[in-house]
Amino acid sequence: MVAIAMANFYLYLYLMLLIATVSSSKVKYSKMFTDSMAGWTSFRDPNTGLWCDTVRFPEGPVCGEMNNRYSSAGTGMGLVSDAIQAELKLISTAKGEQRAIQTLEHVLKSWPRDSHTGFLAHFTDASFTPLSEYSTIDTAELVLGANLAGNYFGGKVLVLATRLLTSVTWETAIESASSPTIYPVVNATTGEMSGNIRPYNEYYLVAYVAKLTTKNNATKAAKYFQIYYDATNRPQGPVGDGMRPVHKDYWGYNLLTDNNNTFMSSFIPQFCYYLSKEFHQSEYYTETMLPQWYLESHCCCFGCLVSLLLLLVVVVLMLLF
């Protein structure tokens, strides 16, 4: 029996997207690709439209009555996969829209959330009991996946995705405009934010959503993003505060990380690339940092070659507008 966690399946999905992209002109997809999409769909509970964290192959059970540990981040990526399947005509647009509506209605109605800030629990189940921390990053991944689906399908999906986006007080995750700290968790009883996450890492997405939902460039969230993550018209990357984000050299490749002792996983720029429009519109991120990341991975870790997909998969780019 093999347990497949949602995070591992993300990388597999990206690989299958490359296969689909290469063959898309023929509008005929390989069995490997269609099987992978069927595998991805097995993470979705048809009763709720929510997506499980783990599925065990080959015995199962698939996501449903006997396996309903739902993941907020996984549900966000599930919404992305439904939009992709509709774009590739693996399911009808009407079916994809119906599935997304079911998902978002259950999230808005039932997913456990902190009453002070609106951040969602990382994990829940069919009884909608909170099973873990109330997580800022996992909420961001759910919301941005919903936003992509909303932009793609429009109509009611977009209305629901916007409701979800605006139901969270995103700026509370940022300590201050001049501090690199983003809080990863919130205490659901008191509303107190805690933890200390500093750039660069996947919390780019939390800062990105906080900036998107602010009214002007003078807010704490807007200033924070401008200092620590914004690379627009900045060929050397974010200006930072002199300490973070950390530029770290790996055998001649200039990468970003959040401390001087470790390098970031390749899933981090992938999440940022696929879930935020601004990231892949930045010349620094797409033309400097990502190619460097791929070259480093190519030299030193065959399993990380999936990073190349960031530069090749055009399907998802069509969904971000």
Kinemage of the C-alpha trace (Angstrom):
@kinemage 1
@onewidth
@group {chain A} dominant
@subgroup {mainchain}
@vectorlist {calphas} color= white
{ca met a 1} P 0.000 0.000 0.000
{ca val a 2} L 1.331 3.431 -0.931
{ca ala a 3} L 0.107 6.549 0.835
{ca ile a 4} L 0.112 9.529 -1.500
{ca ala a 5} L 0.015 12.878 0.277
{ca met a 6} L -1.425 15.902 -1.484
{ca ala a 7} L 1.885 17.796 -1.448
{ca asn a 8} L 3.634 14.991 -3.343
{ca phe a 9} L 0.807 14.799 -5.824
{ca tyr a 10} L 1.258 18.483 -6.695
{ca leu a 11} L 4.617 17.700 -8.280
{ca tyr a 12} L 3.169 14.755 -10.152
{ca leu a 13} L 0.354 16.931 -11.471
{ca tyr a 14} L 2.850 19.460 -12.807
{ca leu a 15} L 4.692 16.695 -14.639
{ca met a 16} L 1.465 15.487 -16.206
{ca leu a 17} L 0.633 19.047 -17.234
{ca leu a 18} L 3.866 19.167 -19.179
{ca ile a 19} L 2.905 15.969 -20.993
{ca ala a 20} L -0.493 17.453 -21.774
{ca thr a 21} L 1.022 20.717 -22.967
{ca val a 22} L 3.379 18.960 -25.349
{ca ser a 23} L 0.504 16.985 -26.867
{ca ser a 24} L -2.189 19.659 -26.604
{ca ser a 25} L -2.031 20.574 -30.295
{ca lys a 26} L -3.343 17.102 -31.051
{ca val a 27} L -6.122 17.397 -28.418
{ca lys a 28} L -5.261 13.865 -27.416
{ca tyr a 29} L -3.668 13.102 -24.101
{ca ser a 30} L -1.585 10.161 -23.052
{ca lys a 31} L -3.034 7.468 -20.833
{ca met a 32} L -0.486 8.489 -18.216
{ca phe a 33} L -1.963 11.976 -18.167
{ca thr a 34} L -5.625 10.930 -18.026
{ca asp a 35} L -4.804 8.356 -15.347
{ca ser a 36} L -3.034 11.045 -13.331
{ca met a 37} L -6.086 13.278 -13.497
{ca ala a 38} L -8.243 10.365 -12.367
{ca gly a 39} L -5.821 9.880 -9.489
{ca trp a 40} L -6.059 13.555 -8.627
{ca thr a 41} L -9.868 13.387 -8.663
{ca ser a 42} L -9.728 10.518 -6.143
{ca phe a 43} L -8.657 13.127 -3.576
{ca arg a 44} L -12.068 14.846 -3.928
{ca asp a 45} L -15.022 13.851 -1.746
{ca pro a 46} L -18.069 13.861 -4.068
{ca asn a 47} L -20.373 14.464 -1.100
{ca thr a 48} L -18.789 17.760 -0.090
{ca gly a 49} L -16.532 18.787 -2.966
{ca leu a 50} L -13.643 19.030 -0.512
{ca trp a 51} L -10.224 17.471 -1.054
{ca cys a 52} L -8.468 14.999 1.214
{ca asp a 53} L -4.869 15.228 2.313
{ca thr a 54} L -3.965 11.577 1.678
{ca val a 55} L -5.174 8.678 -0.471
{ca arg a 56} L -3.750 5.169 -0.158
{ca phe a 57} L -3.160 3.177 -3.336
{ca pro a 58} L -4.197 0.676 -4.500
{ca glu a 59} L -6.528 -0.424 -1.706
{ca gly a 60} L -7.996 3.003 -0.946
{ca pro a 61} L -10.250 4.265 0.278
{ca val a 62} L -10.497 7.283 -1.956
{ca cys a 63} L -11.632 10.557 -0.425
{ca gly a 64} L -15.162 10.122 0.881
{ca glu a 65} L -17.100 8.557 3.728
{ca met a 66} L -14.234 6.349 4.934
{ca asn a 67} L -11.467 8.880 4.294
{ca asn a 68} L -12.356 12.496 4.953
{ca arg a 69} L -9.365 14.268 6.451
{ca tyr a 70} L -9.676 17.377 4.304
{ca ser a 71} L -6.817 19.783 3.597
{ca ser a 72} L -7.408 23.499 3.043
{ca ala a 73} L -4.344 23.842 0.812
{ca gly a 74} L -5.266 20.622 -0.976
{ca thr a 75} L -8.762 21.962 -1.626
{ca gly a 76} L -7.248 25.077 -3.193
{ca met a 77} L -5.131 22.972 -5.529
{ca gly a 78} L -8.166 20.797 -6.239
{ca leu a 79} L -10.006 23.872 -7.487
{ca val a 80} L -7.034 24.615 -9.737
{ca ser a 81} L -7.161 21.075 -11.124
{ca asp a 82} L -10.872 21.401 -11.949
{ca ala a 83} L -10.172 24.557 -13.954
{ca ile a 84} L -7.340 22.781 -15.757
{ca gln a 85} L -9.518 19.789 -16.608
{ca ala a 86} L -12.224 22.088 -17.971
{ca glu a 87} L -9.695 24.015 -20.069
{ca leu a 88} L -8.321 20.769 -21.490
{ca lys a 89} L -11.884 19.498 -22.102
{ca leu a 90} L -11.409 16.492 -19.862
{ca ile a 91} L -14.605 17.594 -18.140
{ca ser a 92} L -17.221 20.017 -19.432
{ca thr a 93} L -17.096 23.639 -18.354
{ca ala a 94} L -20.540 23.220 -16.804
{ca lys a 95} L -19.361 20.253 -14.733
{ca gly a 96} L -16.207 22.053 -13.629
{ca glu a 97} L -18.255 25.072 -12.592
{ca gln a 98} L -20.725 22.882 -10.688
{ca arg a 99} L -17.889 21.132 -8.863
{ca ala a 100} L -16.244 24.438 -7.917
{ca ile a 101} L -19.532 25.841 -6.608
{ca gln a 102} L -20.084 22.780 -4.433
{ca thr a 103} L -16.557 23.079 -3.044
{ca leu a 104} L -16.754 26.771 -2.258
{ca glu a 105} L -20.221 26.612 -0.744
{ca his a 106} L -19.063 23.964 1.726
{ca val a 107} L -15.905 25.924 2.563
{ca leu a 108} L -17.846 29.120 3.211
{ca lys a 109} L -20.601 27.430 5.180
{ca ser a 110} L -18.801 24.815 7.223
{ca trp a 111} L -14.986 24.922 7.240
{ca pro a 112} L -13.783 25.778 10.785
{ca arg a 113} L -12.261 29.223 10.978
{ca asp a 114} L -10.916 31.602 13.580
{ca ser a 115} L -13.700 34.032 14.474
{ca his a 116} L -11.265 36.913 15.045
{ca thr a 117} L -9.358 36.929 11.754
{ca gly a 118} L -11.113 34.454 9.473
{ca phe a 119} L -8.099 32.187 8.927
{ca leu a 120} L -9.076 28.563 8.338
{ca ala a 121} L -8.015 25.365 10.051
{ca his a 122} L -5.393 23.475 8.082
{ca phe a 123} L -7.278 20.185 8.393
{ca thr a 124} L -10.882 19.239 9.076
{ca asp a 125} L -13.212 16.297 8.408
{ca ala a 126} L -16.773 15.530 7.354
{ca ser a 127} L -18.061 16.712 10.744
{ca phe a 128} L -16.084 19.953 10.247
{ca thr a 129} L -14.153 19.566 13.450
{ca pro a 130} L -10.852 21.491 13.482
{ca leu a 131} L -8.082 18.879 13.389
{ca ser a 132} L -5.043 21.147 13.394
{ca glu a 133} L -3.727 24.684 13.623
{ca tyr a 134} L -5.458 27.680 12.055
{ca ser a 135} L -2.942 28.340 9.322
{ca thr a 136} L -2.238 31.518 7.376
{ca ile a 137} L -0.344 29.844 4.523
{ca asp a 138} L -2.850 27.043 4.008
{ca thr a 139} L -5.682 29.567 3.997
{ca ala a 140} L -3.804 31.556 1.366
{ca glu a 141} L -3.325 28.492 -0.840
{ca leu a 142} L -7.024 27.660 -0.606
{ca val a 143} L -8.087 31.225 -1.359
{ca leu a 144} L -5.711 31.652 -4.299
{ca gly a 145} L -6.812 28.329 -5.792
{ca ala a 146} L -10.401 29.527 -5.439
{ca asn a 147} L -9.434 32.835 -7.036
{ca leu a 148} L -7.948 31.053 -10.050
{ca ala a 149} L -11.096 28.954 -10.445
{ca gly a 150} L -13.226 32.076 -10.036
{ca asn a 151} L -11.302 33.934 -12.721
{ca tyr a 152} L -11.611 30.959 -15.041
{ca phe a 153} L -15.270 30.034 -14.607
{ca gly a 154} L -16.601 33.476 -13.700
{ca gly a 155} L -20.214 33.849 -12.607
{ca lys a 156} L -21.170 32.295 -9.292
{ca val a 157} L -17.744 30.701 -8.830
{ca leu a 158} L -16.138 34.141 -8.935
{ca val a 159} L -18.735 35.541 -6.518
{ca leu a 160} L -18.062 32.751 -4.015
{ca ala a 161} L -14.286 32.991 -4.452
{ca thr a 162} L -14.432 36.731 -3.796
{ca arg a 163} L -16.518 36.175 -0.674
{ca leu a 164} L -13.893 33.761 0.580
{ca leu a 165} L -11.066 36.161 -0.268
{ca thr a 166} L -12.634 39.054 1.622
{ca ser a 167} L -13.696 36.970 4.633
{ca val a 168} L -10.153 36.978 6.045
{ca thr a 169} L -8.346 39.880 7.732
{ca trp a 170} L -5.083 39.177 5.941
{ca glu a 171} L -3.042 42.063 7.279
{ca thr a 172} L -3.113 40.606 10.796
{ca ala a 173} L -0.643 37.956 9.612
{ca ile a 174} L 2.016 40.654 9.156
{ca glu a 175} L 3.803 41.936 12.242
{ca ser a 176} L 4.714 45.332 10.781
{ca ala a 177} L 5.828 47.002 7.584
{ca ser a 178} L 9.428 47.153 8.797
{ca ser a 179} L 9.697 43.670 10.315
{ca pro a 180} L 10.241 40.544 8.185
{ca thr a 181} L 7.957 38.434 10.402
{ca ile a 182} L 4.805 36.793 9.061
{ca tyr a 183} L 2.740 34.861 11.565
{ca pro a 184} L 1.955 31.265 10.540
{ca val a 185} L -0.828 30.451 13.034
{ca val a 186} L -3.622 32.116 14.972
{ca asn a 187} L -5.100 31.104 18.318
{ca ala a 188} L -8.793 30.513 17.639
{ca thr a 189} L -9.715 31.300 21.254
{ca thr a 190} L -7.921 34.618 21.615
{ca gly a 191} L -7.189 35.660 18.036
{ca glu a 192} L -3.505 36.047 18.966
{ca met a 193} L -1.078 35.536 16.082
{ca ser a 194} L 2.106 33.569 16.729
{ca gly a 195} L 5.194 32.116 15.083
{ca asn a 196} L 7.986 33.766 13.157
{ca ile a 197} L 8.292 33.144 9.420
{ca arg a 198} L 10.684 35.340 7.455
{ca pro a 199} L 11.316 35.639 3.703
{ca tyr a 200} L 12.001 34.079 1.299
{ca asn a 201} L 9.613 31.103 1.318
{ca glu a 202} L 6.048 30.145 0.399
{ca tyr a 203} L 4.680 32.803 2.755
{ca tyr a 204} L 5.151 35.077 -0.224
{ca leu a 205} L 1.547 34.015 -0.906
{ca val a 206} L 0.264 35.309 2.442
{ca ala a 207} L 1.974 38.655 1.860
{ca tyr a 208} L 0.666 38.708 -1.717
{ca val a 209} L -2.981 38.196 -0.704
{ca ala a 210} L -2.628 40.749 2.104
{ca lys a 211} L -1.382 43.278 -0.441
{ca leu a 212} L -4.162 42.408 -2.903
{ca thr a 213} L -6.855 43.104 -0.339
{ca thr a 214} L -5.519 46.447 0.900
{ca lys a 215} L -6.953 49.733 -0.312
{ca asn a 216} L -3.771 51.707 -0.966
{ca asn a 217} L 0.022 51.513 -1.036
{ca ala a 218} L 0.357 53.145 2.388
{ca thr a 219} L -0.961 50.164 4.325
{ca lys a 220} L 1.196 47.851 6.404
{ca ala a 221} L 0.613 44.968 4.014
{ca ala a 222} L 1.477 46.981 0.912
{ca lys a 223} L 4.684 48.344 2.437
{ca tyr a 224} L 5.725 44.914 3.689
{ca phe a 225} L 5.299 43.361 0.259
{ca gln a 226} L 7.196 46.202 -1.424
{ca ile a 227} L 10.185 45.678 0.861
{ca tyr a 228} L 10.407 41.907 1.178
{ca tyr a 229} L 8.851 40.348 -1.923
{ca asp a 230} L 8.156 42.851 -4.690
{ca ala a 231} L 10.585 42.347 -7.582
{ca thr a 232} L 8.809 44.480 -10.192
{ca asn a 233} L 11.424 46.450 -12.139
{ca arg a 234} L 14.063 45.196 -9.714
{ca pro a 235} L 16.576 43.066 -11.632
{ca gln a 236} L 18.386 42.090 -8.428
{ca gly a 237} L 15.209 41.007 -6.652
{ca pro a 238} L 13.383 42.446 -3.617
{ca val a 239} L 15.155 45.292 -1.853
{ca gly a 240} L 14.705 43.655 1.564
{ca asp a 241} L 15.963 45.109 4.832
{ca gly a 242} L 19.643 44.196 4.422
{ca met a 243} L 19.169 40.794 6.046
{ca arg a 244} L 16.085 39.223 4.434
{ca pro a 245} L 15.253 37.830 2.030
{ca val a 246} L 18.549 35.956 1.989
{ca his a 247} L 20.461 35.611 -1.275
{ca lys a 248} L 22.460 32.402 -1.004
{ca asp a 249} L 24.951 31.074 -3.504
{ca tyr a 250} L 24.852 27.404 -4.425
{ca trp a 251} L 27.827 26.442 -6.611
{ca gly a 252} L 27.520 29.705 -8.511
{ca tyr a 253} L 23.706 29.772 -8.599
{ca asn a 254} L 22.118 32.722 -6.799
{ca leu a 255} L 19.003 31.516 -4.989
{ca leu a 256} L 16.667 32.965 -2.367
{ca thr a 257} L 16.094 31.478 1.068
{ca asp a 258} L 14.968 32.570 4.535
{ca asn a 259} L 18.213 31.979 6.443
{ca asn a 260} L 21.938 31.608 5.853
{ca asn a 261} L 22.129 27.921 6.718
{ca thr a 262} L 19.613 26.188 4.440
{ca phe a 263} L 18.184 26.265 0.948
{ca met a 264} L 14.474 26.248 0.165
{ca ser a 265} L 12.648 23.302 -1.401
{ca ser a 266} L 11.758 23.554 -5.087
{ca phe a 267} L 8.046 23.334 -4.249
{ca ile a 268} L 8.210 26.880 -2.851
{ca pro a 269} L 8.779 28.798 -6.107
{ca gln a 270} L 6.315 26.430 -7.795
{ca phe a 271} L 3.530 27.349 -5.371
{ca cys a 272} L 4.324 31.045 -5.774
{ca tyr a 273} L 4.453 30.762 -9.554
{ca tyr a 274} L 1.207 28.900 -10.065
{ca leu a 275} L -0.890 30.714 -7.485
{ca ser a 276} L 0.074 34.377 -7.931
{ca lys a 277} L -0.088 36.352 -11.124
{ca glu a 278} L 2.432 38.936 -9.958
{ca phe a 279} L 5.142 36.347 -9.341
{ca his a 280} L 5.250 35.108 -12.912
{ca gln a 281} L 4.977 38.656 -14.263
{ca ser a 282} L 8.187 39.597 -12.462
{ca glu a 283} L 11.262 39.494 -14.691
{ca tyr a 284} L 13.490 38.761 -11.711
{ca tyr a 285} L 11.507 35.756 -10.508
{ca thr a 286} L 10.806 34.257 -13.935
{ca glu a 287} L 13.946 35.181 -15.888
{ca thr a 288} L 16.609 35.139 -13.174
{ca met a 289} L 15.659 33.260 -10.021
{ca leu a 290} L 13.671 30.386 -11.551
{ca pro a 291} L 16.225 29.553 -14.268
{ca gln a 292} L 18.933 29.585 -11.593
{ca trp a 293} L 16.796 27.287 -9.455
{ca tyr a 294} L 16.286 24.901 -12.346
{ca leu a 295} L 19.979 24.833 -13.258
{ca glu a 296} L 20.941 24.128 -9.648
{ca ser a 297} L 18.358 21.329 -9.458
{ca his a 298} L 19.439 19.902 -12.800
{ca cys a 299} L 23.011 19.642 -11.607
{ca cys a 300} L 22.363 18.314 -8.152
{ca cys a 301} L 18.961 16.648 -7.776
{ca phe a 302} L 17.284 14.709 -10.571
{ca gly a 303} L 14.057 14.592 -8.585
{ca cys a 304} L 13.901 18.373 -8.646
{ca leu a 305} L 13.831 18.582 -12.441
{ca val a 306} L 10.133 19.248 -12.098
{ca ser a 307} L 11.192 22.862 -11.522
{ca leu a 308} L 11.640 23.091 -15.281
{ca leu a 309} L 7.877 22.928 -15.567
{ca leu a 310} L 7.685 26.417 -14.173
{ca leu a 311} L 9.126 27.665 -17.439
{ca leu a 312} L 7.332 25.316 -19.816
{ca val a 313} L 3.767 24.734 -18.671
{ca val a 314} L 1.628 27.282 -20.482
{ca val a 315} L -1.685 25.742 -19.598
{ca val a 316} L -1.892 27.241 -16.151
{ca leu a 317} L -0.763 30.620 -17.430
{ca met a 318} L -3.876 30.751 -19.575
{ca leu a 319} L -5.948 30.403 -16.418
{ca leu a 320} L -4.408 33.408 -14.655
{ca phe a 321} L -5.871 36.623 -15.978
